[in-house]
Amino acid sequence: MTAFLVVLVIILFGVAVWQMGKIFQLAKTKADSTSEIANDKDNNINGWLMLMFVLFIYGISIVSFWKYGKLMLPESASEHGIEVDQLWLISMILIFVVGIFTQWVLHYFAFKYRGRKDQKAIFYADNDKLEFIWTIIPTIVLAGLIIYGLFTWTDIMNVNTEDDPMVIELYAYQFDWRARYSGDDNTLGEANVRLIEGANQLGVDTSDPNAQDDIIVNELHIPAG
């Protein structure tokens, strides 16, 4: 116990000395009080760096699209994948166009309105009209994307029974999948999370007649055509 108190006192003494050093450093008068204030040269350097940085971003983007663009959307493996890819493509185009514009405005304004010794910044509190515009436009665009996504999802989920589809249920785990085929009757049996126990990893109700021919596998195989 005594050793612990000694160590604690030493630590507290060190902290006190460190804090006193900081106080003396803050209290010390600097010979040149303007050394940390940016001058026109500093502002010009930062302004040009901002402009060059956005051009660098555009250059990297162009090279990436040219070299790796073919990896963005490979050929869809399903009929519904085409619709999902279309939704993704529209979203990415909107994001990319808006990103190009906003990044240019951000960096160009940082360059154009960089600090100058003979220039005074204008205090601009707010602009209700401008705030309304930049609020309503994203709202409309996002609403359009959401509605389009809902229609796409509805189209995917509405299965035409006349096409005699194969009913398969997929379960996604971390680093794993489970697929449950509906069997010869093409009807999945009931399942409940409360029934998950031991080998019954999907909680299938074994008392349901439709579940008797269900097949659970780790790989999904879809017939071609």
C-alpha positions as a Python dict, from the first residue, in 0.01 Angstrom:
ca = {
    (1, 'M'): (0, 0, 0),
    (2, 'T'): (285, 237, 85),
    (3, 'A'): (452, 170, -250),
    (4, 'F'): (126, 246, -430),
    (5, 'L'): (90, 579, -248),
    (6, 'V'): (450, 672, -330),
    (7, 'V'): (396, 598, -698),
    (8, 'L'): (70, 794, -694),
    (9, 'V'): (241, 1096, -534),
    (10, 'I'): (519, 1084, -795),
    (11, 'I'): (264, 1072, -1078),
    (12, 'L'): (64, 1361, -934),
    (13, 'F'): (383, 1563, -886),
    (14, 'G'): (478, 1502, -1249),
    (15, 'V'): (133, 1611, -1367),
    (16, 'A'): (156, 1926, -1155),
    (17, 'V'): (497, 2015, -1299),
    (18, 'W'): (369, 1955, -1652),
    (19, 'Q'): (66, 2178, -1594),
    (20, 'M'): (282, 2453, -1445),
    (21, 'G'): (507, 2436, -1749),
    (22, 'K'): (207, 2486, -1975),
    (23, 'I'): (91, 2784, -1767),
    (24, 'F'): (434, 2949, -1789),
    (25, 'Q'): (442, 2886, -2163),
    (26, 'L'): (103, 3051, -2213),
    (27, 'A'): (197, 3343, -1991),
    (28, 'K'): (521, 3407, -2179),
    (29, 'T'): (497, 3708, -2409),
    (30, 'K'): (591, 3636, -2767),
    (31, 'A'): (823, 3873, -2944),
    (32, 'D'): (628, 3849, -3268),
    (33, 'S'): (255, 3824, -3196),
    (34, 'T'): (165, 3819, -3567),
    (35, 'S'): (382, 3522, -3664),
    (36, 'E'): (85, 3284, -3660),
    (37, 'I'): (-146, 3507, -3865),
    (38, 'A'): (-177, 3405, -4230),
    (39, 'N'): (-52, 3665, -4476),
    (40, 'D'): (-131, 3710, -4845),
    (41, 'K'): (144, 3468, -4944),
    (42, 'D'): (2, 3195, -4721),
    (43, 'N'): (-350, 3254, -4852),
    (44, 'N'): (-234, 3245, -5214),
    (45, 'I'): (-51, 2917, -5158),
    (46, 'N'): (-353, 2760, -4990),
    (47, 'G'): (-589, 2892, -5258),
    (48, 'W'): (-384, 2746, -5542),
    (49, 'L'): (-344, 2419, -5352),
    (50, 'M'): (-722, 2392, -5319),
    (51, 'L'): (-763, 2449, -5693),
    (52, 'M'): (-494, 2196, -5781),
    (53, 'F'): (-641, 1943, -5539),
    (54, 'V'): (-983, 1942, -5706),
    (55, 'L'): (-816, 1903, -6045),
    (56, 'F'): (-619, 1613, -5900),
    (57, 'I'): (-946, 1453, -5782),
    (58, 'Y'): (-1094, 1488, -6131),
    (59, 'G'): (-781, 1339, -6285),
    (60, 'I'): (-785, 1039, -6052),
    (61, 'S'): (-1156, 986, -6124),
    (62, 'I'): (-1101, 992, -6501),
    (63, 'V'): (-812, 746, -6479),
    (64, 'S'): (-1012, 517, -6249),
    (65, 'F'): (-1310, 511, -6485),
    (66, 'W'): (-1086, 453, -6785),
    (67, 'K'): (-890, 172, -6624),
    (68, 'Y'): (-1142, 7, -6391),
    (69, 'G'): (-1478, 112, -6534),
    (70, 'K'): (-1545, -235, -6670),
    (71, 'L'): (-1545, -371, -6314),
    (72, 'M'): (-1829, -147, -6196),
    (73, 'L'): (-2132, -335, -6327),
    (74, 'P'): (-2060, -683, -6464),
    (75, 'E'): (-2327, -862, -6659),
    (76, 'S'): (-2626, -939, -6441),
    (77, 'A'): (-2680, -1303, -6349),
    (78, 'S'): (-3057, -1267, -6319),
    (79, 'E'): (-3348, -1092, -6484),
    (80, 'H'): (-3412, -879, -6178),
    (81, 'G'): (-3047, -789, -6153),
    (82, 'I'): (-3089, -574, -6463),
    (83, 'E'): (-3346, -358, -6283),
    (84, 'V'): (-3129, -331, -5972),
    (85, 'D'): (-2828, -238, -6185),
    (86, 'Q'): (-3035, 30, -6358),
    (87, 'L'): (-3137, 179, -6024),
    (88, 'W'): (-2777, 169, -5905),
    (89, 'L'): (-2654, 332, -6226),
    (90, 'I'): (-2904, 617, -6201),
    (91, 'S'): (-2807, 676, -5838),
    (92, 'M'): (-2436, 679, -5921),
    (93, 'I'): (-2483, 919, -6213),
    (94, 'L'): (-2673, 1162, -5992),
    (95, 'I'): (-2414, 1136, -5716),
    (96, 'F'): (-2128, 1179, -5961),
    (97, 'V'): (-2278, 1481, -6137),
    (98, 'V'): (-2367, 1653, -5810),
    (99, 'G'): (-2026, 1565, -5667),
    (100, 'I'): (-1841, 1715, -5963),
    (101, 'F'): (-2038, 2039, -5934),
    (102, 'T'): (-2024, 2080, -5557),
    (103, 'Q'): (-1655, 1990, -5530),
    (104, 'W'): (-1567, 2241, -5799),
    (105, 'V'): (-1773, 2514, -5630),
    (106, 'L'): (-1619, 2434, -5291),
    (107, 'H'): (-1257, 2443, -5408),
    (108, 'Y'): (-1300, 2726, -5658),
    (109, 'F'): (-1462, 2950, -5398),
    (110, 'A'): (-1180, 2870, -5156),
    (111, 'F'): (-942, 2990, -5429),
    (112, 'K'): (-1141, 3290, -5549),
    (113, 'Y'): (-1229, 3427, -5206),
    (114, 'R'): (-897, 3354, -5038),
    (115, 'G'): (-790, 3606, -4778),
    (116, 'R'): (-632, 3933, -4888),
    (117, 'K'): (-494, 4211, -4677),
    (118, 'D'): (-707, 4480, -4843),
    (119, 'Q'): (-1025, 4270, -4853),
    (120, 'K'): (-1287, 4241, -4582),
    (121, 'A'): (-1527, 3949, -4555),
    (122, 'I'): (-1898, 4027, -4581),
    (123, 'F'): (-2118, 3902, -4299),
    (124, 'Y'): (-2411, 3716, -4457),
    (125, 'A'): (-2646, 3580, -4193),
    (126, 'D'): (-2896, 3378, -4394),
    (127, 'N'): (-3105, 3358, -4709),
    (128, 'D'): (-3441, 3187, -4674),
    (129, 'K'): (-3491, 3155, -5049),
    (130, 'L'): (-3151, 2992, -5101),
    (131, 'E'): (-3203, 2754, -4809),
    (132, 'F'): (-3544, 2658, -4949),
    (133, 'I'): (-3391, 2583, -5290),
    (134, 'W'): (-3107, 2366, -5162),
    (135, 'T'): (-3349, 2183, -4934),
    (136, 'I'): (-3634, 2119, -5176),
    (137, 'I'): (-3415, 2001, -5467),
    (138, 'P'): (-3248, 1713, -5274),
    (139, 'T'): (-3588, 1626, -5125),
    (140, 'I'): (-3745, 1592, -5469),
    (141, 'V'): (-3450, 1394, -5608),
    (142, 'L'): (-3440, 1156, -5311),
    (143, 'A'): (-3816, 1110, -5320),
    (144, 'G'): (-3791, 1022, -5689),
    (145, 'L'): (-3516, 767, -5622),
    (146, 'I'): (-3710, 613, -5334),
    (147, 'I'): (-4030, 586, -5537),
    (148, 'Y'): (-3839, 436, -5829),
    (149, 'G'): (-3674, 192, -5589),
    (150, 'L'): (-4010, 92, -5443),
    (151, 'F'): (-4150, 22, -5789),
    (152, 'T'): (-3839, -181, -5872),
    (153, 'W'): (-3867, -379, -5548),
    (154, 'T'): (-4239, -440, -5605),
    (155, 'D'): (-4172, -563, -5956),
    (156, 'I'): (-3908, -802, -5824),
    (157, 'M'): (-4124, -935, -5541),
    (158, 'N'): (-4442, -979, -5747),
    (159, 'V'): (-4389, -1326, -5888),
    (160, 'N'): (-4601, -1440, -6180),
    (161, 'T'): (-4726, -1785, -6080),
    (162, 'E'): (-4809, -1864, -6441),
    (163, 'D'): (-4436, -1888, -6513),
    (164, 'D'): (-4411, -2179, -6266),
    (165, 'P'): (-4124, -2027, -6066),
    (166, 'M'): (-3898, -2234, -5843),
    (167, 'V'): (-3947, -2125, -5481),
    (168, 'I'): (-3620, -2088, -5290),
    (169, 'E'): (-3560, -1917, -4957),
    (170, 'L'): (-3219, -1766, -4884),
    (171, 'Y'): (-3065, -1692, -4545),
    (172, 'A'): (-2760, -1467, -4522),
    (173, 'Y'): (-2509, -1515, -4242),
    (174, 'Q'): (-2175, -1353, -4181),
    (175, 'F'): (-1943, -1524, -4429),
    (176, 'D'): (-2205, -1790, -4507),
    (177, 'W'): (-2533, -1864, -4683),
    (178, 'R'): (-2818, -2112, -4644),
    (179, 'A'): (-3064, -2197, -4919),
    (180, 'R'): (-3391, -2384, -4866),
    (181, 'Y'): (-3545, -2542, -5173),
    (182, 'S'): (-3918, -2598, -5170),
    (183, 'G'): (-3894, -2956, -5295),
    (184, 'D'): (-4126, -3140, -5533),
    (185, 'D'): (-4440, -2958, -5417),
    (186, 'N'): (-4269, -2619, -5480),
    (187, 'T'): (-4410, -2494, -5149),
    (188, 'L'): (-4196, -2401, -4853),
    (189, 'G'): (-4293, -2527, -4511),
    (190, 'E'): (-4353, -2293, -4221),
    (191, 'A'): (-4054, -2167, -4023),
    (192, 'N'): (-4020, -1983, -3695),
    (193, 'V'): (-3719, -1836, -3522),
    (194, 'R'): (-3833, -1999, -3197),
    (195, 'L'): (-3779, -2340, -3356),
    (196, 'I'): (-3409, -2280, -3422),
    (197, 'E'): (-3229, -2544, -3221),
    (198, 'G'): (-2947, -2789, -3286),
    (199, 'A'): (-2951, -2911, -3646),
    (200, 'N'): (-3263, -2709, -3725),
    (201, 'Q'): (-3066, -2394, -3805),
    (202, 'L'): (-3348, -2232, -4003),
    (203, 'G'): (-3628, -2299, -3757),
    (204, 'V'): (-3829, -2512, -4002),
    (205, 'D'): (-4155, -2648, -3862),
    (206, 'T'): (-4109, -3020, -3921),
    (207, 'S'): (-4474, -3085, -3838),
    (208, 'D'): (-4581, -2892, -4148),
    (209, 'P'): (-4646, -3134, -4439),
    (210, 'N'): (-4504, -2881, -4685),
    (211, 'A'): (-4173, -2888, -4500),
    (212, 'Q'): (-4117, -3261, -4540),
    (213, 'D'): (-3953, -3230, -4881),
    (214, 'D'): (-3771, -2902, -4818),
    (215, 'I'): (-3400, -2926, -4896),
    (216, 'I'): (-3146, -2713, -4707),
    (217, 'V'): (-2805, -2662, -4866),
    (218, 'N'): (-2508, -2428, -4842),
    (219, 'E'): (-2491, -2359, -5215),
    (220, 'L'): (-2753, -2218, -5447),
    (221, 'H'): (-2791, -2377, -5789),
    (222, 'I'): (-3031, -2216, -6035),
    (223, 'P'): (-3129, -2392, -6358),
    (224, 'A'): (-3015, -2210, -6669),
    (225, 'G'): (-3275, -2057, -6895),
}
